[in-house]
């Protein structure tokens, strides 16, 4: 079973941008729809975006138009470009396949949007 590691988080001001990266090890990536999830303090984890193996991305309404996502199957990586970030985007971001059972969750990468 592979592992997932997220990176690229940080602190930005409202309106700023960040680019997150998901790196997968093991043969767990190329055949699955992969998702970006986030969990804000005190809230449940929610799906932000999903990307099919062929690179078709879908986004939750609350990020549509601000976030984009892509993947490179040969490198087992996926990215999430986040633009025009707002305070409500503050959360820890994770990647995982959208199918159940999910893979073991990685450590996530924290995004803090604050002025």
C-alpha positions as CSV (number, residue, x, y, z in Angstrom):
1,X,0.0,0.0,0.0
2,X,1.4,3.4,-0.9
3,X,1.7,6.6,0.9
4,X,0.5,10.2,0.3
5,X,2.4,13.3,1.2
6,X,1.1,16.8,0.7
7,X,3.2,19.9,0.6
8,X,3.1,23.6,-0.3
9,X,0.9,25.0,2.4
10,X,1.7,28.2,4.3
11,X,0.3,31.5,5.4
12,X,-1.0,34.0,2.9
13,X,-3.1,37.1,3.0
14,X,-6.6,37.2,1.6
15,X,-6.5,37.3,-2.1
16,X,-3.2,35.5,-2.3
17,X,-2.3,32.2,-4.0
18,X,-0.7,28.9,-3.1
19,X,0.2,25.8,-5.0
20,X,-0.1,22.5,-3.2
21,X,1.4,19.3,-4.3
22,X,0.5,15.7,-3.6
23,X,3.1,13.0,-4.0
24,X,2.2,9.4,-4.0
25,X,4.4,6.4,-3.6
26,X,3.6,2.9,-4.6
27,X,1.4,1.8,-7.4
28,X,-1.6,3.6,-6.1
29,X,-2.1,6.7,-8.2
30,X,-2.5,6.4,-12.0
31,X,-5.7,4.3,-12.1
32,X,-7.7,6.2,-9.5
33,X,-9.7,9.4,-9.4
34,X,-7.7,11.5,-6.9
35,X,-9.2,14.1,-4.7
36,X,-8.2,17.1,-2.8
37,X,-9.8,17.4,0.6
38,X,-9.6,19.9,3.4
39,X,-10.5,20.0,7.0
40,X,-10.9,23.3,8.9
41,X,-10.7,23.4,12.7
42,X,-13.8,22.0,14.2
43,X,-15.3,21.0,10.9
44,X,-15.6,17.7,8.9
45,X,-13.3,16.9,6.1
46,X,-14.7,18.0,2.8
47,X,-13.9,17.3,-0.9
48,X,-12.5,20.3,-2.7
49,X,-11.6,18.9,-6.1
50,X,-11.2,15.6,-7.9
51,X,-9.1,14.7,-10.9
52,X,-9.7,11.7,-13.1
53,X,-6.8,9.6,-14.4
54,X,-7.2,11.4,-17.7
55,X,-6.9,14.8,-16.0
56,X,-10.5,15.9,-16.0
57,X,-11.0,18.0,-12.9
58,X,-14.2,18.9,-11.0
59,X,-14.5,21.4,-8.2
60,X,-16.7,22.1,-5.3
61,X,-18.9,25.1,-5.8
62,X,-17.1,27.0,-3.0
63,X,-13.7,26.9,-4.9
64,X,-14.9,26.8,-8.5
65,X,-13.3,29.5,-10.5
66,X,-10.5,30.1,-8.0
67,X,-8.8,26.7,-7.8
68,X,-7.4,24.5,-10.6
69,X,-5.9,21.0,-10.4
70,X,-3.8,18.8,-12.5
71,X,-1.9,15.5,-12.2
72,X,1.1,13.8,-13.7
73,X,0.5,10.1,-13.5
74,X,4.0,9.2,-14.6
75,X,5.4,11.1,-11.7
76,X,2.6,10.1,-9.2
77,X,2.0,13.8,-8.4
78,X,-1.0,16.1,-8.4
79,X,-1.2,19.8,-7.8
80,X,-3.8,22.2,-6.6
81,X,-3.4,25.8,-7.6
82,X,-5.4,28.0,-5.3
83,X,-6.0,31.7,-6.2
84,X,-7.9,34.5,-4.6
85,X,-7.8,32.7,-1.3
86,X,-10.2,33.8,1.4
87,X,-10.3,33.3,5.2
88,X,-12.7,30.4,4.8
89,X,-10.1,28.5,2.8
90,X,-8.0,28.1,6.0
91,X,-7.7,24.4,6.6
92,X,-5.4,21.5,6.4
93,X,-5.4,20.1,2.9
94,X,-5.1,16.4,2.0
95,X,-5.1,14.3,-1.1
96,X,-6.5,10.8,-1.4
97,X,-8.3,8.7,-3.9
98,X,-12.0,9.3,-3.9
99,X,-12.9,5.7,-4.0
100,X,-13.6,3.8,-0.8
101,X,-11.8,2.5,1.0
102,X,-9.5,5.5,0.9
103,X,-5.8,5.1,1.3
104,X,-4.2,5.9,4.6
105,X,-4.3,9.7,5.0
106,X,-1.1,11.6,4.7
107,X,-0.1,14.4,7.1
108,X,-1.8,17.1,5.1
109,X,-0.4,20.6,4.5
110,X,-1.8,23.5,6.4
111,X,-3.1,26.6,4.7
112,X,-3.7,29.7,6.8
113,X,-5.3,32.7,5.2
114,X,-5.0,35.7,7.4
115,X,-4.4,39.4,7.2
